[in-house]
Amino acid sequence: MKYSQLVGKTKKEISSEEESINAQLLIRGGFVQKEMAGAYNLLPLGLNVVRKIMAIIKEEMDAIGGQEIQMTTLQNAQPWKDTNRWSDDIYDIWFKTELKNGTQIGLATTHEEPLGIMMRSMIQSYKDLPKYVYQFQTKFRNELRAKSGLLRGREFIMKDLYSFNTTMEELDAFYEKAKEAYTRIFKKAGIGDKTYLTFASGGTYCKYSHEFQTVSEVGEDTIYIDEEKGIALNKEVYIDEVIKELGLKKENLKEAKGIEVGNIFKQGTRFSIPLDIKYTDEKGEKKDVIMGAYGIGIQRLMATVVETYHDEKGIIWPESIAPYKVHLIGLNMEQSIMQQKAESIYEILKSKGLEVLFDDRVETKAGEKFSDADLIGCPYRVVVSAKTGDKVELKKRSETEAILVDIKHIEDHLR
């Protein structure tokens, strides 16, 4: 992509209402545009990051047997009434609307109910199970106060996977696979060393659920970490009984703030009983299907990476989810010979299969180009100028020193 043609440019100033680092940097960097509180448009740079995150997640969900589908955002009220979650007094984050005929419908906050109804028509026998179904789908949540930029939105993309099993033992086995897959996802996204499997309340579903909490000063949750064991407790279950049950010692637990980047629940028969999702076992007896749910907010994960990896100049993207691997800067572009040289190197980098954002602007000064590159935060900066001669200047975003390299050998340096 040539920067001169890019939809969405860097900004020096943004609204003072944006207090969070993630929103400030993502808006200033041209990744997102704010539509309203809690709702952000994804611009090309932001969409590149989101798609890379989704690709990582998809690979891991497929690896544990997940099948991808796409469900509707519009949801019928009846299944939610059946599970006693339609009333705003009980489930208070609904966005609801009406059809022309007066029928009330909801905008998806999650998909246990509609997916349960869909799977009910597909599950008859034990031979139809297990099934693991997931999607990347827009969710709507009527948060009282959307805050912290993209960390808490009213509209966002979620990866939600749901498991359908015959027994709790079968669910337990899959649940462990999901835990491992989530650990790999956050490692691949660049925050694995700061993210902890965290025991949390299971609510009405089970004794415990599990969250994946990334340590951050801007986190909304208080967690207690056992660094040696690599696990944590959410404050809501931080009691002596639980600490003892998990084989932990209070003196080994360190308090920290965390951002919840993922969660998994063993739901058991919480939804299958009211929705009448049953299967016939080997003896011909009707049994309730055992369910589980596994979620990751995509924009929230992107925002968490920004909160985790940035400096005073801008974002520092991990290579795995960066919008482009290389930010190519052409200097002295008012000279036709330098334009030709920069264009030539752009074509060489592309021919090597590298993702390149090429700052081809002619009248923009060098300092502004460097500032924009630091703000956008691609892993590598390559500079072509009259001073670099037959070579190019290569600098890693996370480092301070640059080196001169022959373009023929740039791949070796980028590895």
Protein Blocks (a to p, Z undefined) as FASTA:
>chain_A
ZZklpgciadfbdcfklmbfklmmmmmnopaccfbghiacddfklmmmmmmmmmmmmmmm
mmnopacddddfbdcfklmmmnopmbmklmmcbccdddfkopacdddfbfklmmmmmmmm
mpmbfmlpccddddddddddddfbaghhjmlcfbdcddddddddfbfklmmmmmmmmmmm
mmmmmmmnopmmmcccddddekjmbmbdcddddddfkbcbdcdddfknopacdfklmcfk
lmmmnopafklpccdddddfbdcddekjmmmmmnopacddfkopacddddddddddfklm
mmmmmmmnccfkbccddfklgfbfbdcddehklpmklmmmmmmmmmmmmmnopacdddfb
fklcfklmmmmmmmnopabdcdddfklmmaccdddfkbmbdcdddfklmmmmmZZ
